[in-house]
Amino acid sequence: MAFNDVIRGLKKTEQHLVKQLEGVRGAIASLSFGSAVSPSMPGPVRKRRRLSAKARAAISRAQKLRWAKQRAAKK
């Protein structure tokens, strides 16, 4: 009977360790996403493109024309 008790104890320990391993794997997976977990953790660096004033003005004019067409179409 002692042998069965040892086996039962080992199986319980194995189940406990499997749960701990799942938790550790989940923590590692969540940490690999960086800033999704914690804002203080560095995430991937993205380079931002800057529009020149001339380009911004051109986009503004084009958008205002689109809005004007939409307003005219509603009337």
C-alpha positions, 0 to 999 in steps of 0.5 A: 500500500505504501507504493500506491501512496507514493505514486498518488503523491507523485501524481498530485505533485506532477499536476501541481507542477503542470499548473505552475508550468502553464502559468509560467508559459502564460506569463512569458507569452504575455511579456513577449507582447511588451507594452500590452502588459505594462506601459513601462515596458519598452515595445517595438520602436516605430518611426513616424513620418512627418508631413511637411506644412505644404503636404498638410495644406494639400490634404486639408484642401482636398478634404474640404473639397470632399466635404463640400461635395458631400454637402452639395449632394445632400441638398 
